[in-house]
Amino acid sequence: MKDSFLQKYIGRGEDTPAEPVPASEEVEVAVGCPFGWMRGLRERAVMLELRRKTGVIRAVGYNWINKIDFDASTGITLHAGNDIIRIKGRNLNSDARPHVKLFEGLTRQKVSFIQEADQPDTLQADKKAVVVESIEW
């Protein structure tokens, strides 16, 4: 079936192999957004990178995260095996963009990384912006 409807839109024939999507194109990062979002309906992150402003990075496998709590006063708490990871900040359960929320993205394994904001970014951020002030483990 050379001229199928699907082939018309994916732009390749039956004998043409699919090209892998570069990692940089899988993750969408909005300007001023402290986390990366996996694009596509079926895209899921295997691990969650936790990036501190000091340059220290820890990656946690989503398969190790067995519980995620959100409390507006304390932030987001990830329970990963014996580790407890606390993400503190402002508007952590608000839309960073339409239909893109940090807590919701974590529950659906759509968040690939979370980045702490440094002091100037925290002070200059809009009152409604999602701001990650600290990540503790």
Residue pairs with C-beta under 8 A, 6 or more apart in sequence:
1 7
1 14
2 13
2 14
7 13
7 14
12 18
25 39
26 38
26 39
26 40
26 43
26 112
27 36
27 37
27 38
27 39
27 112
27 113
28 36
28 37
28 38
28 39
29 35
29 36
29 37
30 37
30 96
30 97
30 100
32 125
32 129
33 96
33 97
33 100
33 130
34 89
34 96
34 102
34 114
34 115
34 116
34 117
34 130
34 131
34 132
35 96
35 102
35 105
35 111
35 112
35 113
35 114
35 115
35 130
35 132
36 111
36 112
36 113
37 100
37 105
37 110
37 111
37 112
38 44
38 45
38 109
38 110
38 111
38 112
43 110
44 62
44 108
44 109
44 110
45 62
45 109
45 110
45 111
45 112
46 61
46 62
47 59
47 60
47 61
47 62
48 59
48 60
48 61
48 62
48 65
48 78
48 106
48 111
48 112
48 113
48 114
49 57
49 58
49 59
49 112
49 113
49 114
50 57
50 58
50 59
50 60
50 85
50 87
50 113
50 114
50 135
50 137
51 57
51 113
51 114
51 115
51 116
51 135
52 116
52 135
53 115
53 116
53 117
53 118
58 137
60 78
60 80
60 83
60 85
61 80
62 109
64 80
64 81
65 78
65 79
65 80
65 106
66 79
66 80
66 81
67 78
67 79
68 76
68 77
68 78
68 79
68 103
68 106
68 107
69 76
69 77
69 79
70 76
70 77
70 92
70 93
70 103
71 77
72 93
74 86
74 88
75 86
75 87
75 88
75 89
75 92
76 86
76 87
76 92
76 102
76 103
76 106
77 84
77 85
77 86
77 87
78 84
78 85
78 86
78 87
78 106
83 137
84 137
85 135
85 136
85 137
86 134
86 135
86 136
86 137
87 102
87 114
87 132
87 134
87 135
88 132
88 133
88 134
88 135
88 136
89 117
89 130
89 131
89 132
89 133
89 134
90 125
90 127
90 129
90 130
90 131
90 133
91 128
91 129
91 130
91 131
92 102
92 103
92 130
92 132
93 101
93 102
93 103
93 104
94 101
94 128
94 130
95 101
96 102
96 129
96 130
102 111
102 114
102 130
105 111
114 132
114 135
115 132
116 132
116 133
116 134
116 135
117 125
117 131
117 132
117 133
121 131
122 131
122 133
125 131
